[in-house]
Amino acid sequence: MSRLGTIAAALMLFGSAAAAETYRVGTIEVVDPWARATPQGATVTAGYMRIINHGEMPERLLTIRSGQAGGFEFQELSLDDNVMRLRTIARGVEIGPGQTVEFRPGLASQAVFSALAGQLLPGDLLPATLMFEQAGPVEVGLTVQPIGTGLRRASAP
């Protein structure tokens, strides 16, 4: 690749990272929400994002709703004695004062959308409403990324 091509590729990479979407409701900030594309016929995808509580009181993300998904749940993946465990988080996710909670690929928490209305392709937008206990609802758009996005760095907790 030419030097000019390398510079252009770097600008595209950093430009897309700098253009991360941010949504706010009250003291809550939702940063860079995205979902993984689905193969044809798949009815489930995972959503990822960072949620920052800039307030002095705890907050709880109760649920996420989307008109393109018939179901939703929070899940946490862990590895115990070389056994992969999947746990559903039934009472929402607490975000303490000044705390950041991150949904990310790998051994971590994720937002799982099920009963999808159709295939999600890279570049699509999955509209969703995050329902917070105190701050209320915030409308976000999860940008659909290619299958496999985030897997290289997902192994570290």
C-alpha positions in Angstrom: 0.0 0.0 0.0 1.3 3.5 -0.8 2.0 6.0 1.9 -1.0 8.1 0.8 -3.2 4.9 1.0 -1.9 4.2 4.5 -2.6 7.8 5.6 -6.1 7.6 4.1 -6.8 4.3 5.8 -5.7 5.7 9.1 -7.9 8.7 8.8 -10.9 6.5 8.0 -10.2 4.4 11.0 -9.7 7.3 13.4 -12.5 9.3 11.8 -15.0 6.4 12.4 -13.8 6.0 16.0 -14.2 9.7 16.7 -17.7 9.6 15.2 -19.0 7.3 17.9 -22.7 8.0 18.7 -23.5 9.4 22.2 -27.0 9.7 23.7 -28.0 11.3 27.0 -30.9 11.2 29.4 -30.5 13.0 32.7 -27.1 12.1 34.1 -26.8 9.0 32.0 -24.7 8.8 28.9 -24.9 5.9 26.4 -21.8 5.7 24.1 -21.3 3.9 20.8 -24.2 1.4 20.8 -23.8 -1.3 18.2 -25.2 -4.7 17.3 -23.7 -7.6 15.4 -25.0 -8.5 11.9 -26.9 -11.7 11.6 -26.7 -14.6 9.1 -29.8 -15.2 6.9 -32.4 -17.0 9.0 -30.9 -16.0 12.4 -33.4 -14.5 14.9 -31.0 -13.4 17.7 -28.2 -10.8 17.9 -26.3 -9.1 20.7 -26.0 -5.4 21.4 -23.1 -3.6 22.9 -22.5 -0.2 24.4 -21.0 1.8 27.3 -23.3 3.4 29.8 -21.8 6.1 32.1 -23.6 7.4 35.2 -22.4 11.0 35.7 -24.8 11.5 38.6 -24.4 11.1 42.4 -27.2 8.5 42.7 -27.3 4.9 41.5 -29.3 4.2 38.4 -30.7 1.0 36.9 -31.1 0.0 33.3 -34.4 -2.0 33.5 -34.8 -3.2 29.9 -34.3 -2.4 26.3 -37.1 -2.4 23.7 -37.0 -2.5 20.0 -39.8 -2.7 17.4 -37.5 -5.0 15.4 -37.1 -7.6 18.2 -39.9 -9.6 19.9 -37.8 -10.3 23.0 -34.9 -9.0 25.0 -32.7 -10.0 28.0 -29.5 -9.1 29.6 -26.9 -11.9 29.7 -23.5 -12.4 31.3 -20.9 -14.9 30.1 -18.3 -16.2 32.5 -15.7 -19.0 32.6 -15.7 -21.0 35.8 -13.4 -24.0 36.1 -13.1 -24.2 32.3 -16.9 -24.3 31.9 -18.6 -21.5 30.0 -21.6 -20.2 31.9 -24.4 -18.0 30.6 -26.5 -16.2 33.2 -29.6 -14.1 32.5 -29.7 -10.9 34.5 -33.3 -10.6 35.4 -33.5 -7.4 37.5 -31.7 -5.1 35.1 -28.2 -3.7 35.4 -27.2 -1.3 38.1 -24.9 1.6 37.3 -23.4 3.2 40.4 -22.6 6.9 40.8 -19.6 7.8 38.6 -19.5 4.2 37.3 -19.3 2.9 33.7 -21.0 -0.3 32.7 -19.9 -1.9 29.4 -21.7 -4.4 27.3 -19.0 -6.0 25.1 -18.2 -9.2 23.2 -16.5 -12.0 25.0 -16.6 -12.9 28.7 -18.8 -10.0 29.7 -22.3 -8.7 29.7 -24.4 -8.3 26.6 -27.8 -7.1 25.6 -29.5 -9.9 23.6 -32.3 -9.2 21.1 -34.4 -12.2 20.1 -37.3 -12.9 17.7 -35.8 -10.4 15.2 -38.2 -9.2 12.4 -35.5 -9.8 9.8 -31.8 -10.1 8.9 -29.5 -7.4 10.2 -26.9 -6.3 7.7 -23.7 -4.2 8.2 -24.7 -0.6 8.1 -28.3 -1.1 9.2 -29.6 0.7 12.3 -31.4 -1.2 15.1 -33.6 1.4 16.8 -34.1 0.7 20.5 -35.4 2.4 23.7 -33.3 2.0 26.9 -35.6 2.2 29.9 -33.8 3.6 33.0 -35.4 3.5 36.5 -34.8 7.1 37.4 -33.8 8.9 34.2 -36.6 7.3 32.1 -36.4 6.3 28.4 -33.7 7.2 25.8 -34.0 6.4 22.1 -30.8 5.0 20.6 -29.7 3.5 17.3 -27.4 0.5 17.4 -25.3 0.6 14.3 -25.0 -2.9 12.9 -21.4 -4.1 12.5 -20.1 -7.1 10.5 -20.2 -10.6 12.0 -17.0 -11.2 13.9 -16.6 -7.5 15.0 -14.9 -7.2 18.4 -13.9 -10.9 18.6 -10.1 -10.3 18.5 -10.1 -8.2 21.6 -13.1 -10.0 23.3 -11.2 -12.7 25.1 -9.9 -10.4 27.9 -12.5 -9.6 30.6 
